[in-house]
């Protein structure tokens, strides 16, 4: 069963604002769908991300997670904004809420793993050469399995069914009746999975900046230029992730620990904006990699030039075919006229 809360009290009453969010989510969805697919294909078959193999492995897992999040959050939310209700039915509602919570948790932990891995590579440059790619995939597989616990537990405890919220225009878990110990465990477990990765990522990124400053001083003494590739990528990803995730987590706390009254529009707006802005994580990696990784940027420009050249050849072929057809018509037209004159003379 899916319950809807009040559209008039909690929904977006401004059509211009609603259309703006629809366009924003549409851009997020297609950017993630195309960008993350390009990241996976180019890094797997073309080796376009010329970074440490361990870092690239985690980036691939993040791309898969972003694709799941775009399909389970961005697309349903965009359609719900257009239709102003949930239109996908009960079964897909359970699939959507499970996949949404699952992908958000996995994405947060993967971002944290990526930043910690880069910090470990900075601190142990000699020992890292012996680290195997298989261990990274084992860690990432453990993350995928771990993130099944909370949505499975939450669905198992659900009593009142799911709720379609007009604050976020998405499906949320309903209330549940359980003992105080189970409720405390769920709260602690959700806090660990939702809040801890962002805090760890923030601390690890500060440590990376500290190492960068030390490396800059050493390179100045040795008259060498530091290698910023990879580090700048991680820092940009960290800034976007920490900014959007912290605001989204604060929005969750605002809703969970305060009452949603009709006059409390500022809290609802903050919750909606923070949740919608968190969707930037699903597509920002493609643009960050394009700006900060030269090998990936070179891959994109080369493939784009190939596509442009193919289209130009097709257009030129079309023009040649049209010109040839007109020339053939012009060549046949005198013969057609002579035949017409002979026909007229014979009839006379």
N, C-alpha and C positions, 0 to 999 in steps of 0.2 A: 504494500500500500504506500502511495506517495501523497503526502499532505502538502498543500500550498499555503504559505503565509500570505498576508494581506498585500495585494498589488497596490492598492490606493495609498496605503500608509507607508510601505517600504520600498516600492518600485521607483523607477526613474520617471518622473512626470514631465520632463522636458524632452521633446522629440529630437531637438538638435544635439543634446547631450547623448541621447541613446544612439543616434546615428554616428556620432563621433566615436563612441566605444565600439560600435559594429565595424567601422572602417579600421580602427586600431587593431582589433582582434583578427580581422581578415588579413591584415598585413602580417601580424605575428604568425598566423597559421601557415600562410604560403611561404613566408621566409623560413620558418622552421622545416616545413615539408621539403622544400627545394634545397635549402642550405645544409641541413643535417644529412640529407641523402647524398649531396655532393661530398661532404666530409667523409662519409663512410666509404663511398665508391673510390674517391681519389686516394685516400690513405691506404685502402686495401689493395687496389690494383695498380695504382700509379706512383705510390710512395711520395705523395705530394707534401706530406708533413715531415720535413727533414729535421726531426727533433729526436730526443732520446726515445728508444723503442718502448720503454716502460710508460713514458708520458703519453705517447701516441695511443697505446692500448687503453689507457684510462679515458682519453679523449673520445675514442670510439664508443666506449660504454656510455659516456655522457651523451653522445649524439643519438644513440638508440633510446636512451631515457627521455631525451627531449622530444623525439618523435612520438613516443607513447604519451607523453604529457600533452602534446599538441592535439592528438586524436581524442584523448580522454577529457581534456579540460577546455582547450581553446575552441575547438569546433562545436561541442554541445553548448557552451556558454554563448557563443556568437549566434547560434540558431535560436536559443532561448531569448536572447535580446531581440531578435527579429520578430519572433512569434509571441513574445511576452508570456510564455508558459513553457512547460516541459512537454515535448511532443514525441519523445523516443520510446515511451512505454516503460513498464515496470522492470522488465528483465534487463534492458539496456541501462536503466537507472542504477541498478545494483552493480552492473559491470563498470559503469562510468565512475561511480563513487569509489569503488575498489581500485580501479586502475589509476584514478586521479591521486588518491592518497598514497598509493604504492609508488607512483612515478615521482611525486614530489619528495617523498622521503629518500628514495634512491638517488635522485638528482642532487639533493643536499649532501648526502654522504659521499657521492662520487666527486663533487667539487672539493670537499674536504680532503679526500684521498689524493686528489691531484695536487693540491697545494702542499700537503705534507710530503708527498713524493718529491716534489721539486725542492723543498727545503732539505730533505734527506740527501738528494743529489748534490746540493750545494755544500752541505756539511761533510759529506764523504765522497769526494770526487774520485778517489783512487779505488775505494772498495766497491763503488757502484758499478764498475765495469764487470764485476763477477755476478751481479744480480741478474736472475733469469726472468724472461718475459712470462714464463709459466706461473711464477709466484704472483705476478700482478693479476693474471686472469683468475687465479684461485681466490685472491682477495676480493676481486670484483664479483665473482660468483657468490661468495659469502655474503656480500652486500645485497645482491638480488634476493637471496634466500631469506636474509634477516628482515628485509622490508615487507615480507609477507605476513609477519607476525601481527603487527598492529591492525591493519585492515581486517584480517581474518578474525582477530579477537573482538574487534569493534562490531563486526557484523553478527558474530555469535551472540553478543550481549544485547543486540538491538531488540527492543520490545515494541515500539510504536511505529516501526517502519521508517522510511526515509522522508526527508522534508526538502521540498524545493524552495530555496530562499530567494526572495526578490531583492535582497541586499546584494548578493553575489551572482544572482541569476544562474544558480547551479544547485546540484543535489548535495545535501549534507546528511550526516547521520542524525537519526532521531535520538530521543532520550532512552535511557535504559535503567532498569531496576536491578541493583546488585548490592552486595554487602560493602561496607565502608573499606574493607581491605582490598577488594577487587577494584573499586573506584580509585583508590589511592594508587594501586599498581598501574592502572590505565593512565592516570595523569602523569605519573613519574615516567612511564615508558614513552608516552607521547612527547613529554618534555625532552627526554634524552634524544629521541629521533628527530624532533622538529627544531629544537633550539640549540643543542650542543654543537652540531656540525658548523653552524654559522659562527659561533663563538670561537671554536677551534680554528676555523679558517681565518678569522680575523687576527687571532694571535699568531698563527703561522705566517700570515702575510706580513705582519710587523717584523717578525724575525727575518723574513726574506729581505725586506727593505734594509734591515740592519746589516745583513751580509753584503748587500749591494753597495752600501756606503763604505764598508771596509774594503771591498774589492776595488772600489773606485780609488781609494787612497793608495792601495798597493800598486795599481796600474799607473797612477800618476808618478810614483817613484820609479817605476821601471819603464816609463814612457811607452806604455802599451794601452791600446784601446780595449775596454771591457766588451765581452760578448753579451749583448742585451737580448738576442733572439731567444725566445722561450720564456725568459724572465718577465719581459714586458707583457707577453701574452697572459701569463699566469696572474700578473698584477691587475691587468684590465678585467679579466674574468672574476677575480676576487672582489674588485670594487663594485662591479655590477651585481654580483651574487650577494655580497654582504649588505649592500644598500637596499636592494629589493626584498631580500629575505627578512631582514630585520624589521622593515616597515610592515611586511605582511604578517610577521609573528606578533608585532605590537597590535595590529588590527585584529588578530584572533583573540588576543587578551582583552581588548576593548569590548568585543562582542560577548566573550565568555563570562566576564566578571562585571558586566554592567547591564542594566536593563535597557531593552530596546523600546523606547517610548516613541509615540508619533512625533512629538516635538523634538526628539533627539536626532535631528537630521545630520548634524556634524559628525557624530559617531558612525552612522551608517555610511556616510559619504567617505569618511576616512577608511573604513573597512573595505568598501567597494574599490576605491582607488588603489589601496595598498595591494589588494588581491589581483586586480587587473595588471598593475605594474609588475607584479612578480612574474607574469607571463613573458616578460622581456628575456628572462633567462632561457626560454625555450628556443630563441632565435638569435641571441646576441653573439654566440660563439662563432657562427659563420662570419659575421662582420669583423669580429675581433681577430680571427685567424687571417682574414683577408688583409687587414691593416698591418699586422705585426709579424707575420710569417712570410718571408720573401718567396720561399719555394711554393707555398700554397697560392700566393698571389700570381706567381709566374704560371702555375698550372691553369688558373682561372683565365688569365689573359690569353694564353696560347689556345685554350679550348674555345674561348669566345671569338678569337680571330679566325679559327677554323670554321666555326658556325657561320660567321659573317661572310667568309669566302664562299662557303657552300651556297648560301642564299644569293650572293651576287652572281655565281655561276648559273643558278637556276633562273634568275631574272634575265640574264643575258641570253640564255637558251630560249626563253619565252619570247624575247624581243626578236631573235633571229627567226624563230618559227613564224611569228606574225609577219615579219618582213618578207620571208620566202612565200608565204601564202598570198600576200598582196602582189608580189612579182609574178607569180603563176597566173593570177587572175588577169593582170595587165597583159601578159603574153598571150593568153588564150582569147582575149577579147577581140583582136582583129580577125582571127580565124572564125570566130563565132559570127562576126559581122559579114564576112565573105559568104559563109554558109547561108546566112539569112538572105543575102542578096540573090544567090543562086536559086534559092527556094522561091523567092518572089518572082524572078524572071521565068522559071519553069511554069509557074501557075499562070503567068500572063500568056 
